[in-house]
Structure formats: structure tokens, C-alpha cells
């Protein structure tokens, strides 16, 4: 009779300990999740801020370029427009070239090989 009662009590104590451990684990997991979300939110905010700052800088550069070409001391409007067209063409081709290089298959294969064998 005593062993039967001991078995029941040990089973109940085991269940209570198991439930307590599960609750503690859930609390820790929720805390980890909240900390991770906070870090992600801050990094996303920083990324958006950097993106907006870069957009403002590029817009300022384009405005400076257009203004400097427009006040260029020549009376020929066609010359100014050709200079503007060439400047905007260069401003278009530089990021296009950078994107083509960045997304080329050769670079991605190099990166994948470095990551795989490291």
C-alpha cells in the first residue's frame, strides 16, 4: 500500500515539476521573443533612416548638378540640355552597373563557395 501511495505522490510531484518547468520555459521564450522583436524593430528603423538619408543626399546631389549646369555661362540652351542629359545618363548607368555586378551569377557563386567551405 505504501509503495502505491509513494508512486502516486512521486507522479504528482513529477507532473507539478514538469508544469512548473514548462511555465518557466514559456516565460523565457516569450522574453527572448520580445527582445528579438525589439532588436528587429530598432534595426528596421535604422535601415529606414539610412535609406531616407541616402535619398535626401542623392536628391541634393541631383539638384546641385542641375543648378550648376543650368547656370553654366553659355547662352546656348541646347548645350545645357545635352550636358544635363549626359549627367543624368551617367547617374543612371552607375547604379545600373553596380546592380549588375552585385547580382551577377559569378559573384553569388563565389559568395556561396566561401560560405560553404568556411
Order of alpha helices (4+ residues) and beta strands (2+ residues): alpha-alpha-alpha
